[in-house]
Amino acid sequence: MARWLPRIQRYAHYLAEGMRADGTGLTCAICARDIRAGLHNSRPEAATVDHLDPRALTGELFDRRPWNLVCVCQGCNSRKKDRTMQAYLSGFSAEFAAAAWARIGQRLANKVNFGDWVAAAGVAGYSAKKRSK
Ligand SMILES: [Zn+2]
């Protein structure tokens, strides 16, 4: 689908948010469950990249600036739909929302030099030659 983030950028987000070289170590920024890259999106534990505010930049779907994107599980992503993270988390307890925002803040802090993570994704083997259409 045209709106999907290119594979190497998705893997750069996965690496910036804690994925180890063997594919483990990634958790959902919203619910904190273990998630895995490369799983079919019928799997609730599949890693996905979600927009904090889908329309932040231009008012159009989708704003792909690195600090607007965070890794969440397919289950949370499909429940959130295209709402903002603020709107989505307002439906949970204050404790749950605060834990999610803390995780999100930590992960965005790792993306200040996002180009480094894109380079790391290439070095790790998640390169253009492995990208599917
Ligand atoms: Zn989740």
Residues whose N, C-alpha, C, O or C-beta is under 5 A from the ligand:
A	BS01	ZN	C28 I30 C31 A32 C73 C76
